[in-house]
């Protein structure tokens, strides 16, 4: 028994969400943010590691 074809724009929100989530890929625990390794370990960094506290 085959179901009838329903165009995407006529699907309900729930059905669209289900279909879209099935098409998405999984990152397998990997963070998709691009990172760049420091080339020079001894380079001067202007950005402080910890924010300065004004309370002290």
N, C-alpha and C positions, 0 to 999 in steps of 0.2 A: 504494500500500500504506500503510495507516494503522496507527499503533501503538495499542495498547489504552490506555485511560485508567487511570492508577494514582493513587489518592488521595495527597495530600501526606504524610500521616502514615505511609503505608506505603513511602515512598521511602527509599532508602539515604542515608546521610550525604553521600556524594559527590554524588548526584543533587540533594539538597536544597540543598547549597552552590552547585551550578551554576545551579539555578533562581533562588535568592535573589540571586546576583551579577548575573544577567541582568536582574533587576527593578530593581536599584539604579541611581540616577542618578550621572552623573559631574560633578565640580565644575569641570572644564576648567582645572585649575591654580589655581583660586581657593581661598584659605584660608577655611573656613566660620566661623571665629571672628569674633564681632561686635566691632567696634572703634568707639570714640567719639573724635572729633577734639576737641582742646583748644579751648575757646571763647575763653579769655583767655590770650594768649601770655605776659603779664607776671605771671601768678598765681604765688604762692609755693607751691612744691612741697616737702612735708616728706620725701618719699621721695628718698633719694640716688640719683644716677645709677649710681654704682659702689659696690660693697660695701666697707666699711672693712676693711683688712687688719690683723690683730692681730700679724703677724710683724715689722713694722717698728718 
